[in-house]
């Protein structure tokens, strides 16, 4: 039984050590089904870093904008160990049926990540 438990723990720790960071997006306030050009909204970005000893600073996460413009943003704040939060105020610049997408990209030796949030647009 001890060997099984030790083996299970070893596999668990090995699995956790290879996990890439995880980025999620959440629209603050009421989320719309479709957005118009010039709509402004706040998006909360959450980044979970399973490797708490990551050699790359949280500020190395880059945002790519397609059909949106980042107007402002809060500083990164560690809300729990390994969980970082930042809020971005964005403006939709895409016209009807054009892409409006915010992509977060983080490169690191342990896999990194690329995650996006897409907003549907209308007139």
Order of alpha helices (4+ residues) and beta strands (2+ residues): alpha-beta-beta-beta-beta-beta-beta-beta-beta
